[in-house]
Amino acid sequence: MNDTILKSITRIIVPFIQVYGVFIILHGHLSPGGGFSGGALIGTSLILFTLVFGVKKAKVKFSERVAEISGSAGIIIYVLVGIVGLVLAGSFLTNIEAGFPAGVAGTLMSAGMIPIIMIGIGIKVASTMITLFHTLVEEEVR
Amino acid sequence: MKKIIIWILFIALFLILSIGIFDMPTSPTLDAPSYNETIHYYLENGVNETGAINIVTAVITDYRGFDTLGETIVLFAAIVAVSSVLRIPSKKNEEEAQKHE
């Protein structure tokens, strides 16, 4: 798309969407939201970028290599946290009893493994949305 | 004959499902099946056991963490399926594939 207004607005608004997505992911244990919704926001921001600037420029920002790594990293983080619980407390995905610091309830650094898992889910959801969109759009261009 | 049997089966299924609908609670009452001791357990012990003040997050990532792992793996499976079918191989990979042929 060759629209100056659209390009300028997108350039301004994409960082704000992404920061808001990160905020929602990191505050998943404090306020409504979490990995799924925050990851969807980050994914949507890059879909907007792809729609406005084209697939080629978007592939520079989010290449296939990054997609492969981040897509696997989300699940690996989740499973590793689960295995830590399995080793230290005897059952998969144990939270406080496995030694994750509980912190003071209501502060950002609390709730043990929940923020870590949220980050994993966020990475996974964001990379899934972007990669699906890129794969489908790329097919049509050629 | 075949059509009549099919219709009878459909009507029987419809009646069975209708009975199920009439058994559902019409308004949130105290004897609804979903209103049991689990709710009170989560509300009373959730903050102490997980440290998260958002009870929804506490349930989906701590009490039901294995469920959410399954959801994440569904996303992974979706992306593997789509990219194995639809992804256009780069030129380098194409040449290598032709060499093997």
gemmi code that builds the backbone of each chain (N, CA, C; Angstrom):
import gemmi

chains = {
    "A": [
        ("MET", (0.845, -1.196, 0.000), (0.000, 0.000, 0.000), (0.878, 1.244, 0.000)),
        ("ASN", (0.525, 2.210, -0.842), (1.321, 3.430, -0.935), (0.515, 4.606, -0.448)),
        ("ASP", (0.308, 4.678, 0.839), (-0.453, 5.786, 1.403), (0.400, 6.440, 2.480)),
        ("THR", (0.675, 7.737, 2.305), (1.586, 8.413, 3.223), (1.008, 8.467, 4.641)),
        ("ILE", (-0.285, 8.775, 4.709), (-0.906, 8.901, 6.032), (-0.803, 7.566, 6.770)),
        ("LEU", (-1.164, 6.501, 6.045), (-1.145, 5.172, 6.661), (0.257, 4.818, 7.143)),
        ("LYS", (1.260, 5.108, 6.291), (2.638, 4.750, 6.659), (3.096, 5.535, 7.888)),
        ("SER", (2.806, 6.850, 7.900), (3.266, 7.652, 9.048), (2.594, 7.193, 10.327)),
        ("ILE", (1.271, 6.970, 10.254), (0.548, 6.563, 11.462), (1.057, 5.204, 11.938)),
        ("THR", (1.290, 4.291, 11.002), (1.768, 2.960, 11.398), (3.112, 3.055, 12.084)),
        ("ARG", (3.991, 3.894, 11.506), (5.315, 4.043, 12.093), (5.224, 4.525, 13.531)),
        ("ILE", (4.249, 5.411, 13.809), (4.124, 5.939, 15.175), (3.479, 4.909, 16.096)),
        ("ILE", (2.464, 4.205, 15.590), (1.593, 3.451, 16.502), (2.134, 2.064, 16.821)),
        ("VAL", (2.977, 1.481, 15.932), (3.437, 0.106, 16.145), (4.230, -0.053, 17.453)),
        ("PRO", (5.174, 0.841, 17.762), (5.891, 0.682, 19.045), (4.975, 0.739, 20.248)),
        ("PHE", (3.955, 1.597, 20.198), (3.046, 1.694, 21.341), (2.270, 0.397, 21.524)),
        ("ILE", (1.811, -0.193, 20.394), (1.080, -1.469, 20.498), (1.978, -2.525, 21.125)),
        ("GLN", (3.256, -2.540, 20.692), (4.148, -3.581, 21.194), (4.449, -3.394, 22.673)),
        ("VAL", (4.660, -2.138, 23.082), (4.911, -1.897, 24.509), (3.706, -2.308, 25.340)),
        ("TYR", (2.510, -2.004, 24.835), (1.296, -2.400, 25.545), (1.187, -3.920, 25.626)),
        ("GLY", (1.584, -4.596, 24.540), (1.563, -6.065, 24.569), (2.500, -6.619, 25.623)),
        ("VAL", (3.717, -6.069, 25.689), (4.679, -6.522, 26.699), (4.146, -6.247, 28.101)),
        ("PHE", (3.512, -5.072, 28.272), (2.921, -4.727, 29.569), (1.882, -5.763, 29.981)),
        ("ILE", (1.025, -6.139, 29.029), (-0.044, -7.097, 29.374), (0.546, -8.459, 29.709)),
        ("ILE", (1.610, -8.863, 28.967), (2.221, -10.163, 29.266), (2.836, -10.149, 30.659)),
        ("LEU", (3.611, -9.097, 30.977), (4.328, -9.074, 32.251), (3.389, -8.882, 33.442)),
        ("HIS", (2.205, -8.270, 33.222), (1.260, -8.082, 34.323), (0.171, -9.136, 34.305)),
        ("GLY", (0.468, -10.295, 33.697), (-0.548, -11.325, 33.597), (-1.044, -11.814, 34.938)),
        ("HIS", (-0.178, -11.818, 35.960), (-0.603, -12.321, 37.258), (-1.195, -11.235, 38.136)),
        ("LEU", (-1.258, -10.011, 37.640), (-1.780, -8.917, 38.459), (-3.095, -8.370, 37.931)),
        ("SER", (-3.255, -8.324, 36.611), (-4.424, -7.674, 36.035), (-4.967, -8.560, 34.914)),
        ("PRO", (-6.166, -8.308, 34.435), (-6.697, -9.112, 33.337), (-5.757, -9.105, 32.146)),
        ("GLY", (-5.656, -10.251, 31.502), (-4.736, -10.361, 30.370), (-3.855, -11.574, 30.557)),
        ("GLY", (-2.657, -11.517, 30.030), (-1.739, -12.638, 30.153), (-1.082, -12.949, 28.835)),
        ("GLY", (-0.530, -14.146, 28.766), (0.282, -14.502, 27.606), (-0.485, -14.488, 26.303)),
        ("PHE", (-1.715, -15.014, 26.330), (-2.442, -15.146, 25.072), (-2.818, -13.790, 24.509)),
        ("SER", (-3.388, -12.914, 25.343), (-3.841, -11.628, 24.814), (-2.662, -10.719, 24.494)),
        ("GLY", (-1.636, -10.724, 25.355), (-0.474, -9.887, 25.065), (0.254, -10.330, 23.820)),
        ("GLY", (0.409, -11.653, 23.658), (1.049, -12.163, 22.453), (0.253, -11.830, 21.209)),
        ("ALA", (-1.079, -11.877, 21.330), (-1.920, -11.522, 20.189), (-1.715, -10.069, 19.805)),
        ("LEU", (-1.530, -9.183, 20.822), (-1.300, -7.764, 20.517), (0.008, -7.591, 19.764)),
        ("ILE", (1.084, -8.230, 20.229), (2.373, -8.075, 19.557), (2.286, -8.630, 18.133)),
        ("GLY", (1.623, -9.800, 17.999), (1.468, -10.369, 16.666), (0.694, -9.448, 15.748)),
        ("THR", (-0.380, -8.843, 16.274), (-1.195, -7.956, 15.452), (-0.421, -6.738, 14.999)),
        ("SER", (0.468, -6.221, 15.878), (1.239, -5.039, 15.480), (2.114, -5.363, 14.277)),
        ("LEU", (2.714, -6.561, 14.265), (3.568, -6.887, 13.112), (2.740, -7.254, 11.890)),
        ("ILE", (1.515, -7.753, 12.091), (0.627, -7.968, 10.935), (0.274, -6.634, 10.300)),
        ("LEU", (0.006, -5.624, 11.150), (-0.261, -4.271, 10.633), (0.927, -3.759, 9.836)),
        ("PHE", (2.129, -3.964, 10.385), (3.353, -3.541, 9.680), (3.440, -4.232, 8.324)),
        ("THR", (3.130, -5.554, 8.293), (3.200, -6.293, 7.034), (2.192, -5.771, 6.025)),
        ("LEU", (0.976, -5.457, 6.497), (-0.058, -4.974, 5.583), (0.337, -3.649, 4.955)),
        ("VAL", (0.978, -2.781, 5.752), (1.260, -1.437, 5.255), (2.545, -1.415, 4.436)),
        ("PHE", (3.611, -2.071, 4.913), (4.909, -1.929, 4.256), (5.253, -3.095, 3.337)),
        ("GLY", (4.465, -4.150, 3.327), (4.752, -5.264, 2.440), (5.530, -6.371, 3.133)),
        ("VAL", (5.480, -7.556, 2.513), (6.082, -8.719, 3.158), (7.593, -8.603, 3.211)),
        ("LYS", (8.192, -8.022, 2.144), (9.656, -8.010, 2.081), (10.258, -7.247, 3.255)),
        ("LYS", (9.694, -6.046, 3.530), (10.239, -5.260, 4.641), (9.940, -5.930, 5.978)),
        ("ALA", (8.778, -6.583, 6.055), (8.428, -7.246, 7.307), (9.335, -8.437, 7.564)),
        ("LYS", (9.787, -9.076, 6.473), (10.685, -10.229, 6.653), (12.039, -9.793, 7.196)),
        ("VAL", (12.407, -8.524, 6.936), (13.647, -8.026, 7.531), (13.476, -7.887, 9.036)),
        ("LYS", (12.290, -7.400, 9.448), (12.034, -7.219, 10.888), (11.862, -8.567, 11.589)),
        ("PHE", (11.192, -9.487, 10.920), (10.877, -10.772, 11.561), (11.152, -11.871, 10.547)),
        ("SER", (12.409, -12.314, 10.504), (12.804, -13.255, 9.456), (12.346, -14.667, 9.794)),
        ("GLU", (12.511, -15.578, 8.832), (12.088, -16.959, 9.068), (12.919, -17.615, 10.167)),
        ("ARG", (14.193, -17.225, 10.236), (15.065, -17.787, 11.276), (14.538, -17.424, 12.671)),
        ("VAL", (14.206, -16.116, 12.832), (13.649, -15.672, 14.118), (12.344, -16.392, 14.405)),
        ("ALA", (11.543, -16.607, 13.365), (10.264, -17.290, 13.557), (10.480, -18.708, 14.052)),
        ("GLU", (11.453, -19.404, 13.438), (11.725, -20.771, 13.869), (12.158, -20.808, 15.331)),
        ("ILE", (13.132, -19.913, 15.671), (13.680, -19.952, 17.028), (12.613, -19.584, 18.049)),
        ("SER", (11.882, -18.468, 17.797), (10.922, -18.015, 18.810), (9.749, -18.976, 18.930)),
        ("GLY", (9.366, -19.590, 17.785), (8.265, -20.542, 17.869), (8.585, -21.715, 18.761)),
        ("SER", (9.842, -22.192, 18.692), (10.201, -23.314, 19.555), (10.506, -22.844, 20.974)),
        ("ALA", (11.045, -21.617, 21.108), (11.497, -21.148, 22.418), (10.339, -21.054, 23.400)),
        ("GLY", (9.168, -20.629, 22.922), (8.021, -20.497, 23.813), (7.714, -21.792, 24.527)),
        ("ILE", (7.624, -22.876, 23.732), (7.294, -24.175, 24.336), (8.441, -24.677, 25.193)),
        ("ILE", (9.693, -24.432, 24.742), (10.836, -24.945, 25.506), (10.876, -24.296, 26.889)),
        ("ILE", (10.615, -22.975, 26.959), (10.571, -22.302, 28.261), (9.533, -22.959, 29.155)),
        ("TYR", (8.342, -23.159, 28.588), (7.241, -23.742, 29.362), (7.637, -25.122, 29.907)),
        ("VAL", (8.167, -25.993, 29.008), (8.469, -27.360, 29.427), (9.622, -27.369, 30.428)),
        ("LEU", (10.613, -26.485, 30.240), (11.736, -26.449, 31.180), (11.263, -26.054, 32.572)),
        ("VAL", (10.382, -25.047, 32.652), (9.836, -24.660, 33.952), (9.101, -25.834, 34.580)),
        ("GLY", (8.355, -26.572, 33.727), (7.664, -27.747, 34.248), (8.627, -28.786, 34.775)),
        ("ILE", (9.740, -28.983, 34.061), (10.695, -30.015, 34.478), (11.396, -29.608, 35.773)),
        ("VAL", (11.642, -28.291, 35.947), (12.207, -27.836, 37.221), (11.305, -28.257, 38.369)),
        ("GLY", (9.977, -28.076, 38.179), (9.042, -28.522, 39.197), (9.093, -30.023, 39.406)),
        ("LEU", (9.261, -30.753, 38.301), (9.297, -32.215, 38.391), (10.501, -32.686, 39.189)),
        ("VAL", (11.650, -32.001, 38.972), (12.874, -32.430, 39.655), (12.826, -32.042, 41.124)),
        ("LEU", (12.415, -30.797, 41.414), (12.541, -30.288, 42.780), (11.381, -30.676, 43.680)),
        ("ALA", (10.190, -30.849, 43.135), (9.048, -31.126, 44.010), (8.329, -32.412, 43.678)),
        ("GLY", (8.682, -33.067, 42.596), (8.107, -34.371, 42.343), (6.914, -34.406, 41.421)),
        ("SER", (6.368, -33.244, 41.049), (5.274, -33.285, 40.080), (5.464, -32.165, 39.063)),
        ("PHE", (4.986, -32.425, 37.840), (5.190, -31.504, 36.722), (4.481, -30.189, 36.990)),
        ("LEU", (5.156, -29.065, 36.703), (4.597, -27.715, 36.834), (4.197, -27.379, 38.271)),
        ("THR", (5.071, -27.685, 39.217), (4.826, -27.254, 40.591), (5.316, -25.819, 40.761)),
        ("ASN", (4.549, -25.021, 41.469), (4.895, -23.600, 41.529), (5.691, -23.239, 42.780)),
        ("ILE", (5.037, -22.926, 43.870), (5.722, -22.387, 45.044), (6.523, -23.480, 45.750)),
        ("GLU", (5.960, -24.684, 45.800), (6.620, -25.757, 46.546), (7.929, -26.175, 45.903)),
        ("ALA", (8.112, -25.869, 44.625), (9.353, -26.243, 43.954), (10.457, -25.230, 44.181)),
        ("GLY", (10.192, -24.184, 44.972), (11.236, -23.238, 45.288), (11.206, -21.966, 44.470)),
        ("PHE", (10.197, -21.799, 43.617), (10.080, -20.509, 42.921), (9.705, -19.455, 43.949)),
        ("PRO", (10.361, -18.289, 43.938), (10.077, -17.271, 44.970), (8.659, -16.740, 44.842)),
        ("ALA", (7.927, -16.771, 45.963), (6.535, -16.340, 45.913), (6.414, -14.818, 45.895)),
        ("GLY", (7.318, -14.138, 46.587), (7.258, -12.684, 46.616), (6.052, -12.185, 47.391)),
        ("VAL", (5.842, -10.882, 47.344), (4.688, -10.278, 48.012), (3.548, -10.244, 46.998)),
        ("ALA", (2.405, -10.817, 47.383), (1.288, -10.875, 46.448), (0.862, -9.466, 46.062)),
        ("GLY", (0.728, -9.229, 44.744), (0.307, -7.924, 44.275), (1.417, -7.093, 43.696)),
        ("THR", (2.682, -7.522, 43.874), (3.772, -6.782, 43.255), (4.182, -7.468, 41.958)),
        ("LEU", (5.005, -6.758, 41.172), (5.380, -7.297, 39.854), (6.196, -8.573, 39.987)),
        ("MET", (7.122, -8.591, 40.966), (7.966, -9.769, 41.145), (7.318, -10.712, 42.153)),
        ("SER", (6.304, -11.422, 41.725), (5.641, -12.361, 42.630), (5.115, -13.517, 41.808)),
        ("ALA", (4.473, -14.438, 42.494), (3.750, -15.545, 41.848), (4.664, -16.595, 41.241)),
        ("GLY", (5.937, -16.641, 41.639), (6.791, -17.753, 41.252), (6.967, -17.937, 39.762)),
        ("MET", (6.498, -19.091, 39.250), (6.781, -19.422, 37.854), (5.790, -18.786, 36.892)),
        ("ILE", (4.702, -18.198, 37.392), (3.641, -17.743, 36.486), (4.130, -16.696, 35.478)),
        ("PRO", (4.916, -15.666, 35.897), (5.409, -14.717, 34.886), (6.307, -15.378, 33.832)),
        ("ILE", (7.120, -16.353, 34.244), (8.003, -17.015, 33.278), (7.171, -17.752, 32.229)),
        ("ILE", (6.162, -18.477, 32.716), (5.293, -19.206, 31.786), (4.563, -18.232, 30.876)),
        ("MET", (4.131, -17.087, 31.445), (3.428, -16.091, 30.649), (4.303, -15.580, 29.511)),
        ("ILE", (5.603, -15.339, 29.822), (6.508, -14.876, 28.771), (6.616, -15.930, 27.678)),
        ("GLY", (6.729, -17.208, 28.071), (6.795, -18.274, 27.075), (5.565, -18.308, 26.190)),
        ("ILE", (4.376, -18.231, 26.812), (3.137, -18.262, 26.026), (3.075, -17.054, 25.092)),
        ("GLY", (3.494, -15.888, 25.624), (3.455, -14.674, 24.800), (4.320, -14.798, 23.563)),
        ("ILE", (5.567, -15.268, 23.745), (6.461, -15.451, 22.599), (5.823, -16.399, 21.595)),
        ("LYS", (5.257, -17.482, 22.103), (4.695, -18.514, 21.223), (3.521, -17.970, 20.419)),
        ("VAL", (2.587, -17.278, 21.111), (1.393, -16.782, 20.421), (1.774, -15.732, 19.384)),
        ("ALA", (2.661, -14.801, 19.767), (3.056, -13.745, 18.832), (3.702, -14.345, 17.589)),
        ("SER", (4.663, -15.254, 17.790), (5.365, -15.793, 16.620), (4.423, -16.643, 15.775)),
        ("THR", (3.460, -17.334, 16.409), (2.507, -18.117, 15.618), (1.680, -17.226, 14.710)),
        ("MET", (1.149, -16.128, 15.273), (0.314, -15.244, 14.453), (1.098, -14.684, 13.283)),
        ("ILE", (2.319, -14.187, 13.562), (3.084, -13.546, 12.493), (3.474, -14.571, 11.441)),
        ("THR", (3.933, -15.743, 11.867), (4.403, -16.719, 10.887), (3.264, -17.236, 10.023)),
        ("LEU", (2.100, -17.491, 10.640), (0.952, -17.928, 9.834), (0.615, -16.872, 8.789)),
        ("PHE", (0.568, -15.609, 9.217), (0.206, -14.544, 8.287), (1.226, -14.432, 7.165)),
        ("HIS", (2.515, -14.450, 7.517), (3.548, -14.332, 6.483), (3.470, -15.489, 5.498)),
        ("THR", (3.275, -16.700, 6.021), (3.233, -17.863, 5.131), (2.069, -17.754, 4.155)),
        ("LEU", (0.900, -17.366, 4.688), (-0.272, -17.305, 3.810), (-0.159, -16.166, 2.807)),
        ("VAL", (0.326, -14.998, 3.242), (0.414, -13.853, 2.337), (1.459, -14.094, 1.266)),
        ("GLU", (2.580, -14.665, 1.657), (3.671, -14.888, 0.714), (3.202, -15.769, -0.448)),
        ("GLU", (2.380, -16.742, -0.129), (1.884, -17.644, -1.173), (1.134, -16.869, -2.249)),
        ("GLU", (0.379, -15.849, -1.822), (-0.436, -15.135, -2.791), (0.383, -14.208, -3.657)),
        ("VAL", (1.470, -13.670, -3.121), (2.241, -12.670, -3.871), (2.886, -13.304, -5.078)),
        ("ARG", (3.430, -14.505, -4.902), (4.132, -15.111, -6.023), (3.207, -15.629, -7.104)),
    ],
    "B": [
        ("MET", (-37.369, -46.080, 2.241), (-37.205, -46.795, 3.509), (-35.997, -46.259, 4.284)),
        ("LYS", (-34.891, -46.098, 3.518), (-33.671, -45.584, 4.152), (-33.894, -44.179, 4.711)),
        ("LYS", (-34.630, -43.377, 3.910), (-34.890, -41.998, 4.323), (-35.700, -41.956, 5.609)),
        ("ILE", (-36.695, -42.838, 5.691), (-37.565, -42.845, 6.884), (-36.748, -43.184, 8.123)),
        ("ILE", (-35.858, -44.184, 7.998), (-35.023, -44.567, 9.147), (-34.147, -43.402, 9.579)),
        ("ILE", (-33.569, -42.733, 8.576), (-32.695, -41.593, 8.908), (-33.480, -40.523, 9.642)),
        ("TRP", (-34.713, -40.231, 9.166), (-35.530, -39.213, 9.826), (-35.862, -39.622, 11.250)),
        ("ILE", (-36.217, -40.922, 11.416), (-36.558, -41.373, 12.772), (-35.362, -41.218, 13.703)),
        ("LEU", (-34.177, -41.571, 13.194), (-32.976, -41.447, 14.030), (-32.716, -39.989, 14.389)),
        ("PHE", (-32.885, -39.105, 13.402), (-32.650, -37.687, 13.672), (-33.618, -37.163, 14.719)),
        ("ILE", (-34.905, -37.549, 14.593), (-35.895, -37.058, 15.551), (-35.601, -37.605, 16.948)),
        ("ALA", (-35.182, -38.872, 17.017), (-34.845, -39.451, 18.318), (-33.671, -38.699, 18.948)),
        ("LEU", (-32.649, -38.412, 18.133), (-31.497, -37.662, 18.641), (-31.910, -36.280, 19.117)),
        ("PHE", (-32.803, -35.645, 18.335), (-33.286, -34.316, 18.706), (-33.995, -34.347, 20.048)),
        ("LEU", (-34.828, -35.379, 20.241), (-35.563, -35.471, 21.508), (-34.610, -35.681, 22.680)),
        ("ILE", (-33.596, -36.547, 22.473), (-32.642, -36.794, 23.557), (-31.911, -35.511, 23.935)),
        ("LEU", (-31.478, -34.775, 22.898), (-30.751, -33.528, 23.177), (-31.672, -32.513, 23.834)),
        ("SER", (-32.949, -32.488, 23.446), (-33.889, -31.542, 24.054), (-34.059, -31.819, 25.532)),
        ("ILE", (-34.127, -33.106, 25.871), (-34.235, -33.455, 27.303), (-33.038, -32.886, 28.060)),
        ("GLY", (-31.857, -33.000, 27.445), (-30.655, -32.453, 28.076), (-30.760, -30.962, 28.293)),
        ("ILE", (-31.325, -30.261, 27.299), (-31.440, -28.806, 27.431), (-32.382, -28.441, 28.567)),
        ("PHE", (-33.516, -29.190, 28.683), (-34.475, -28.843, 29.737), (-33.935, -29.156, 31.122)),
        ("ASP", (-32.932, -30.013, 31.193), (-32.335, -30.309, 32.491), (-31.343, -29.252, 32.941)),
        ("MET", (-30.935, -28.377, 31.997), (-29.925, -27.383, 32.360), (-30.516, -26.342, 33.299)),
        ("PRO", (-29.699, -25.798, 34.201), (-30.221, -24.774, 35.116), (-30.583, -23.510, 34.340)),
        ("THR", (-31.766, -22.962, 34.668), (-32.225, -21.792, 33.913), (-31.608, -20.509, 34.427)),
        ("SER", (-31.349, -20.444, 35.703), (-30.728, -19.240, 36.258), (-29.660, -19.695, 37.254)),
        ("PRO", (-28.664, -18.853, 37.508), (-27.608, -19.263, 38.431), (-28.132, -19.467, 39.844)),
        ("THR", (-28.435, -20.686, 40.182), (-28.932, -20.982, 41.523), (-27.846, -21.688, 42.322)),
        ("LEU", (-28.118, -21.930, 43.583), (-27.117, -22.537, 44.457), (-26.915, -24.018, 44.161)),
        ("ASP", (-27.912, -24.684, 43.523), (-27.745, -26.105, 43.258), (-27.313, -26.371, 41.824)),
        ("ALA", (-26.775, -25.365, 41.127), (-26.254, -25.594, 39.780), (-25.031, -26.507, 39.864)),
        ("PRO", (-24.846, -27.397, 38.870), (-23.738, -28.367, 38.949), (-22.365, -27.705, 38.973)),
        ("SER", (-22.231, -26.538, 38.327), (-20.907, -25.921, 38.279), (-20.582, -25.167, 39.550)),
        ("TYR", (-21.586, -25.009, 40.428), (-21.342, -24.285, 41.682), (-21.035, -25.302, 42.774)),
        ("ASN", (-19.756, -25.564, 42.984), (-19.381, -26.578, 43.976), (-18.215, -26.056, 44.812)),
        ("GLU", (-17.598, -26.966, 45.557), (-16.592, -26.513, 46.519), (-15.300, -26.043, 45.848)),
        ("THR", (-15.108, -26.360, 44.545), (-13.890, -25.942, 43.866), (-13.740, -24.426, 43.866)),
        ("ILE", (-14.880, -23.729, 43.628), (-14.850, -22.268, 43.576), (-14.333, -21.703, 44.894)),
        ("HIS", (-14.904, -22.212, 45.985), (-14.495, -21.688, 47.290), (-13.031, -21.998, 47.571)),
        ("TYR", (-12.597, -23.203, 47.127), (-11.190, -23.552, 47.352), (-10.275, -22.565, 46.648)),
        ("TYR", (-10.570, -22.291, 45.350), (-9.718, -21.370, 44.601), (-9.727, -19.982, 45.228)),
        ("LEU", (-10.934, -19.503, 45.611), (-11.011, -18.136, 46.123), (-10.325, -18.007, 47.473)),
        ("GLU", (-10.377, -19.068, 48.284), (-9.808, -18.947, 49.625), (-8.299, -19.189, 49.628)),
        ("ASN", (-7.840, -20.183, 48.837), (-6.421, -20.553, 48.915), (-5.591, -20.112, 47.718)),
        ("GLY", (-6.229, -19.534, 46.701), (-5.508, -19.206, 45.465), (-4.320, -18.300, 45.677)),
        ("VAL", (-4.531, -17.213, 46.443), (-3.445, -16.248, 46.614), (-2.299, -16.866, 47.420)),
        ("ASN", (-2.630, -17.630, 48.446), (-1.572, -18.217, 49.269), (-0.785, -19.268, 48.505)),
        ("GLU", (-1.467, -20.051, 47.684), (-0.795, -21.176, 47.030), (-0.023, -20.773, 45.780)),
        ("THR", (-0.481, -19.729, 45.082), (0.195, -19.358, 43.836), (0.897, -18.009, 43.930)),
        ("GLY", (0.445, -17.120, 44.798), (1.050, -15.800, 44.884), (0.521, -14.826, 43.867)),
        ("ALA", (-0.398, -15.262, 42.995), (-0.947, -14.360, 41.982), (-2.291, -13.843, 42.452)),
        ("ILE", (-2.499, -12.502, 42.343), (-3.774, -11.957, 42.801), (-4.826, -12.049, 41.708)),
        ("ASN", (-4.421, -12.348, 40.457), (-5.386, -12.556, 39.376), (-5.759, -14.033, 39.370)),
        ("ILE", (-6.956, -14.346, 39.852), (-7.307, -15.749, 40.075), (-7.437, -16.504, 38.754)),
        ("VAL", (-7.815, -15.804, 37.683), (-7.940, -16.481, 36.390), (-6.579, -16.998, 35.935)),
        ("THR", (-5.555, -16.130, 36.038), (-4.209, -16.551, 35.670), (-3.739, -17.681, 36.568)),
        ("ALA", (-4.056, -17.582, 37.872), (-3.641, -18.641, 38.792), (-4.224, -19.974, 38.364)),
        ("VAL", (-5.497, -19.964, 37.923), (-6.115, -21.231, 37.522), (-5.503, -21.739, 36.225)),
        ("ILE", (-5.386, -20.869, 35.212), (-4.975, -21.413, 33.900), (-3.494, -21.759, 33.852)),
        ("THR", (-2.642, -21.101, 34.647), (-1.219, -21.446, 34.533), (-0.705, -22.269, 35.698)),
        ("ASP", (-1.423, -22.311, 36.812), (-0.913, -23.089, 37.943), (-1.748, -24.339, 38.194)),
        ("TYR", (-3.027, -24.138, 38.553), (-3.860, -25.314, 38.834), (-4.091, -26.137, 37.575)),
        ("ARG", (-4.294, -25.458, 36.435), (-4.538, -26.161, 35.176), (-3.377, -25.926, 34.199)),
        ("GLY", (-2.156, -25.961, 34.725), (-1.002, -25.636, 33.885), (-0.787, -26.625, 32.756)),
        ("PHE", (-1.092, -27.879, 33.009), (-0.864, -28.894, 31.978), (-1.809, -28.687, 30.802)),
        ("ASP", (-3.021, -28.207, 31.111), (-3.990, -27.868, 30.073), (-3.443, -26.791, 29.145)),
        ("THR", (-2.880, -25.737, 29.771), (-2.370, -24.620, 28.977), (-1.172, -25.047, 28.148)),
        ("LEU", (-0.366, -25.978, 28.682), (0.734, -26.524, 27.872), (0.170, -27.183, 26.616)),
        ("GLY", (-0.951, -27.917, 26.779), (-1.594, -28.521, 25.615), (-2.037, -27.485, 24.602)),
        ("GLU", (-2.619, -26.371, 25.099), (-3.052, -25.307, 24.197), (-1.870, -24.755, 23.412)),
        ("THR", (-0.753, -24.552, 24.112), (0.424, -24.011, 23.439), (0.942, -24.987, 22.389)),
        ("ILE", (0.870, -26.288, 22.701), (1.345, -27.280, 21.740), (0.416, -27.339, 20.530)),
        ("VAL", (-0.880, -27.053, 20.739), (-1.790, -26.984, 19.593), (-1.328, -25.891, 18.625)),
        ("LEU", (-0.950, -24.731, 19.180), (-0.445, -23.653, 18.321), (0.796, -24.112, 17.570)),
        ("PHE", (1.682, -24.809, 18.282), (2.916, -25.290, 17.658), (2.603, -26.253, 16.519)),
        ("ALA", (1.645, -27.178, 16.784), (1.282, -28.147, 15.741), (0.692, -27.441, 14.531)),
        ("ALA", (-0.125, -26.406, 14.791), (-0.732, -25.668, 13.688), (0.336, -25.042, 12.814)),
        ("ILE", (1.342, -24.434, 13.472), (2.348, -23.729, 12.684), (3.224, -24.716, 11.934)),
        ("VAL", (3.517, -25.868, 12.530), (4.321, -26.880, 11.829), (3.570, -27.384, 10.605)),
        ("ALA", (2.260, -27.634, 10.771), (1.479, -28.141, 9.650), (1.432, -27.129, 8.523)),
        ("VAL", (1.135, -25.863, 8.864), (1.000, -24.856, 7.815), (2.315, -24.647, 7.092)),
        ("SER", (3.419, -24.544, 7.843), (4.668, -24.233, 7.143), (5.200, -25.442, 6.382)),
        ("SER", (4.844, -26.670, 6.796), (5.305, -27.808, 6.004), (4.525, -27.920, 4.702)),
        ("VAL", (3.289, -27.436, 4.671), (2.501, -27.543, 3.438), (2.698, -26.330, 2.550)),
        ("LEU", (2.651, -25.131, 3.145), (2.546, -23.914, 2.343), (3.852, -23.162, 2.137)),
        ("ARG", (4.881, -23.409, 2.941), (6.058, -22.552, 2.859), (6.784, -22.748, 1.540)),
        ("ILE", (7.155, -21.623, 0.920), (7.900, -21.704, -0.328), (9.361, -21.929, 0.016)),
        ("PRO", (9.971, -23.024, -0.464), (11.384, -23.244, -0.155), (12.262, -22.208, -0.848)),
        ("SER", (13.316, -21.779, -0.145), (14.225, -20.813, -0.761), (15.021, -21.494, -1.869)),
        ("LYS", (15.653, -20.689, -2.732), (16.313, -21.248, -3.924), (17.393, -22.255, -3.560)),
        ("LYS", (18.124, -21.932, -2.474), (19.214, -22.816, -2.067), (18.679, -24.220, -1.732)),
        ("ASN", (17.565, -24.244, -0.944), (16.995, -25.528, -0.564), (16.460, -26.275, -1.781)),
        ("GLU", (15.882, -25.534, -2.737), (15.338, -26.174, -3.931), (16.434, -26.895, -4.709)),
        ("GLU", (17.592, -26.218, -4.853), (18.688, -26.845, -5.603), (19.170, -28.108, -4.897)),
        ("GLU", (19.248, -28.013, -3.578), (19.692, -29.198, -2.835), (18.712, -30.352, -3.010)),
        ("ALA", (17.408, -30.011, -3.004), (16.407, -31.062, -3.169), (16.516, -31.706, -4.549)),
        ("GLN", (16.806, -30.865, -5.558), (16.937, -31.429, -6.908), (18.152, -32.331, -6.998)),
        ("LYS", (19.229, -31.968, -6.313), (20.435, -32.802, -6.337), (20.132, -34.200, -5.791)),
        ("HIS", (19.328, -34.220, -4.713), (19.028, -35.515, -4.107), (18.174, -36.370, -5.024)),
        ("GLU", (17.348, -35.690, -5.844), (16.536, -36.469, -6.773), (17.411, -37.080, -7.859)),
    ],
}
model = gemmi.Model(1)
for chain_id, residues in chains.items():
    chain = gemmi.Chain(chain_id)
    for i, (resn, *xyz) in enumerate(residues, 1):
        res = gemmi.Residue()
        res.name, res.seqid = resn, gemmi.SeqId(i, " ")
        for name, pos in zip(("N", "CA", "C"), xyz):
            atom = gemmi.Atom()
            atom.name, atom.element = name, gemmi.Element(name[0])
            atom.pos, atom.b_iso = gemmi.Position(*pos), 0.0
            res.add_atom(atom)
        chain.add_residue(res)
    model.add_chain(chain)
structure = gemmi.Structure()
structure.add_model(model)
structure.setup_entities()
